[in-house]
Amino acid sequence: MKINKIILLLFFICIHRYGYTKEEDTNQPIHISSNKQHVYLKENRIVFSGHVRVTQGSIHIEAENLTMIKNDNSKQKILIAQGQPATYSQVIDEHPAIASANKITYALEDKMVFLNGKANIKQQDSLVQGELITYNALDKEIIAQGNSDKSERVLTIFQPEKGL
């Protein structure tokens, strides 16, 4: 029972720390710059390569390569950024949150970000680190997982809030 209370407390601290994004970000145009792009019209896919930079409001993504996929049956656009590492940043609770991973998948309509491979999210002096981190901006949830062979666990570091 005590472990459940600790997990619940950590969850609420995560939500407070990482939970509130700028709503207007996703209503802004998406700007993508790169050294090269290849458009696959039949597949509704664009591949950007070489120093890729994406900006949408306060959202910034930097990667070596980025693939944008648009689903035919919906308005869903998915950005898949890859790098060593790729980075994602956004202003949350008036403070920048910076995430990095080997692969970052951003589902624009669902407002979901998936960080895969050496994933971490930092905001101010706090940190969540794991093999896979899922951030759901709509539900204000962060789920972090270690790797499948359990050799790497999730690490969370919370700094005390100043003035408490």
N, C-alpha and C positions, 0 to 999 in steps of 0.2 A: 504494500500500500504506500509506503514511504517513497519508493522508486517512482510510482505513478504520479505522486505529488511533485517530485523533482522534475520529471519529464514535462508535466503540465506547466510548471513555473518557467522552465527553459523555453517552452513553446511561446508563452506570452511575452517573455523578454525578446525573443526573436521577432515576433510580430510587431512589438513596439519599436524595436531597433530598426527593422528592415521593412516595415509594413506599408507605409504610405507613400505612393508614388505620385508624381505630377500627372493628373488626369489628362491635361492638355497635350502631353507628349505624343500620345498615339493619334491625335488629331492633326499633327503636323506632317508636312511632306517629308518623304524619305530622300536623303541625298546620299549617293554612293559614288566614291571616287576610287579609281584603281589604275594600275599601269596598263591593264588589258581587260577586255570583256568579250565574251563569246555568247551570242544569243541563239538558243535552240527554240525557234518558233513553234515547231510541231509539239514540243514537249512542255511548253510554257515554263522554260527554265533559262536562267542567265547565270553564267559563271564569270565571276570577277577574280582577277589574280594580280598579285604584286602590290603590296602595301595598300590593302583595301581599308577604306575608312567609310563608315556609315554614320550619319547624323539624323536624328529625328527628335526635335525638341531638345530635352536635356539628355537623351539617350545617345551614347557614342559607342561604336563597335570598331575595333581594329583587328585585322587578321591578315594572314598571308594569302588566304583564298576564301572566297565567299560564294555560295550558291543561293540564288533566290528561285523558289519554286512557287508557282501559283496553281492552286487546285482548280480544275475545270468546273467542278460542281459547286463550288462555294467561293466566297470572297477571300478565303484563307490564303495568306502569303506566308511562306516560311523562309527565314534566312538561316543558313547553316554556315557558320564561320569556323575556320580551322587555322591553327597556328601553334607556335611553340613559345608562349601560349597565345591564344586569341583573348582579347579583353572586351568587357562590356561594362559601361558605367552609366549611371543614372542618378539624378538628384532624388533622394528619398528622405522625407522628414527634414527638408531643407539642408541636408548634408549629402555629399556625393557618396554613393556606394559603388565600389569598384570590384568587379568579378573577373576571374580569369580561369581558363581551362584549355585543354587541347582542342576541344570541340564545343562550340556554343550554338545551340539551336534556339531561335527566337520565333515563336508562332505569334504573329502580329494580332490577328483577330481574337485569339484565345487569351492573349496577354500572358503567355507562358514563356519562361526562359529555362532551358535545360543546359546545365554545365556538366561536361563529361570528360574525365581524365585529368587528374591533378587539379580539381576544382576548388575554388575558394571565393568567398565574398568578404570584403572588408568594408566597414563603415566606421569612421573615426578610428578608434583604437580597438574595435571589436572585430572578431574573425569567426567565420564558419568555414571548415575545410573538410573535404571528403573526395571520394572518387566520382560521385555523382550528386549534384545538387539541383533540385527542381524548385523554381520560384514561380508561384502562381499569384500574379498581381491582382486578379479579380477577387480571389478568396483570401488574399493576404496570408499565404502559407509558404513556408520554406521546408523542404524535406531534403535531408542530407543522408547519404549512405556511404559506407566504406566499400572496399572492393569485395568481390564475391568469395575469395578464399580467406577472408577475414584477417589478412595480414596487415591491412591498413584500416584503422577505425576513423570515425568522424571526430574532429577536434573542434571545440567551440570555446572561444575566449571572450568573456564579457568584461569590459572595464566598468568600474563603478561610475555612475553619473555624477557629475560635479554638483556640489551643493546639497547632496543627500546626507 
